[in-house]
Amino acid sequence: MPIIKSAIKRMKQSEVRRQRNRKVKSQLKSAVKQFLLSLEGNETQEAHRHYASATRVIDKAAAKGVLHKKTAARKKSRLARRLNGLAG
């Protein structure tokens, strides 16, 4: 445990950020999983709806700094490619 005041504050801030990041990452994984499950079921309408939801969650994660913006773009691109493969 830190003794210095600034180190104590830093530790508290880090814990809050860690919890927030875990929540956002969990939401992101759930959204992507829902999309992939709808793809496996060949449910085109559901897949489009879940794709929109997943991209929204990815964008929010990138905006909050949980994901790098290029990582977010890569994830969205791969999801879009999977969705287009279903339609084609």
C-alpha positions in Angstrom: 0.0 0.0 0.0 1.3 3.4 -0.9 2.1 6.0 1.8 2.4 9.1 -0.3 -0.8 11.0 -0.8 -0.5 11.3 -4.6 0.3 7.6 -4.9 -2.9 6.8 -2.9 -5.0 9.0 -5.2 -3.4 7.4 -8.2 -4.2 4.0 -6.9 -7.8 4.9 -6.4 -8.0 6.5 -9.9 -6.5 3.4 -11.5 -9.0 1.1 -9.8 -11.9 3.2 -11.0 -10.6 3.2 -14.5 -9.9 -0.5 -14.4 -13.5 -1.3 -13.4 -14.9 1.0 -16.1 -12.6 -0.6 -18.7 -13.7 -4.1 -17.7 -17.4 -3.1 -18.0 -16.9 -1.6 -21.5 -14.8 -4.6 -22.7 -17.5 -7.0 -21.4 -20.2 -5.1 -23.2 -18.1 -5.1 -26.4 -17.5 -8.8 -26.2 -21.2 -9.5 -25.6 -22.3 -7.3 -28.5 -19.8 -9.1 -30.9 -20.9 -12.5 -29.6 -24.5 -11.7 -30.3 -23.7 -10.6 -33.8 -21.6 -13.8 -34.5 -24.4 -16.0 -33.1 -27.0 -14.4 -35.4 -24.6 -14.9 -38.3 -24.3 -18.6 -37.5 -28.1 -18.9 -37.5 -28.3 -17.3 -40.9 -30.7 -14.7 -39.6 -30.0 -11.8 -41.9 -32.3 -9.2 -40.3 -31.0 -10.1 -36.8 -27.4 -10.0 -38.0 -27.9 -6.5 -39.5 -29.4 -5.3 -36.2 -26.7 -6.9 -34.1 -24.0 -5.5 -36.4 -25.3 -1.9 -35.9 -25.4 -2.5 -32.1 -21.8 -4.0 -32.1 -20.4 -1.1 -34.1 -22.0 1.4 -31.8 -20.4 -0.3 -28.8 -17.0 -0.5 -30.5 -17.2 3.3 -31.3 -18.1 4.1 -27.8 -15.2 2.0 -26.5 -12.8 3.9 -28.8 -14.2 7.2 -27.8 -13.6 6.4 -24.1 -10.1 5.3 -24.8 -10.6 1.6 -23.9 -9.8 0.7 -27.5 -7.3 2.4 -29.9 -9.2 4.0 -32.8 -7.4 1.8 -35.4 -8.2 -1.3 -33.4 -11.9 -0.2 -33.4 -11.8 0.4 -37.1 -10.2 -3.1 -37.7 -12.8 -4.8 -35.5 -15.7 -3.0 -37.4 -14.2 -3.9 -40.7 -13.9 -7.6 -39.9 -17.5 -7.7 -38.7 -18.7 -5.9 -41.8 -16.7 -8.4 -43.9 -18.4 -11.3 -42.1 -21.8 -9.7 -42.6 -21.2 -9.1 -46.3 -20.1 -12.7 -46.7 -23.5 -13.8 -45.3 -25.4 -11.7 -47.9 -23.1 -12.8 -50.8 
